[in-house]
Structure formats: structure tokens, C-alpha cells
Amino acid sequence: MSFKAITNSACFRTLETEAAKYYGSVDLFDELETIAVDAPHGRQWIETGTATIQRSRSNGTHGYTREACEELLECIRKGTEPASKDTIDAMGW
């Protein structure tokens, strides 16, 4: 699946829209076959207690892109909270 096909897919666009509601951002790491969602500076995702949540989007044939987006959506829909001291230290804020 090409970069353009992924970024134009409905599941990826939905993920970007949902992340933007929390002022977060979505990164697509093609070389790592990973999708990552970053919380805004100074915040962390409630679901994981981390500033970044990422999922693999490939099973060798890029078959997991939709599943990765769906898993990330479930996590980020719980929102963000102020970052913990551990997260602040880990991110170097």
C-alpha cells in the first residue's frame, strides 16, 4: 500500500480527525511500517499514560493498516490528561 493510499484511506483520515480533537498529531513511519499518534506537548494519552501510542500497520503485506487505525482510535478516544513526571522526563520536556 502506497503512502498516498494510506493517507487517503477513510480509516487514516478518521484517525487524524480524532487526534486533532485532542490537539494531537498522527505520524506515518513508512520505513518502520508504523502509525504513531502523539499527544500535544505536556499531555499524555489516558489509555496508556504515554505521550505517543503506536501500532504496526503491516503483516508483511500491509494488511494491518485498518486494524492499526482502529486500535489507535480506541486508545485516543479516551482523551488526554496532563503528563506525569515520568512522561515529562521521558520526553525531555
Secondary structure as UniProt FT lines:
FT   HELIX           3..8
FT   HELIX           10..21
FT   TURN            22..23
FT   STRAND          25..29
FT   TURN            30..33
FT   STRAND          34..38
FT   TURN            41..42
FT   STRAND          43..45
FT   TURN            46..49
FT   STRAND          52..56
FT   TURN            63..64
FT   HELIX           65..76
FT   TURN            77..78
FT   STRAND          80..82
FT   HELIX           85..91
//
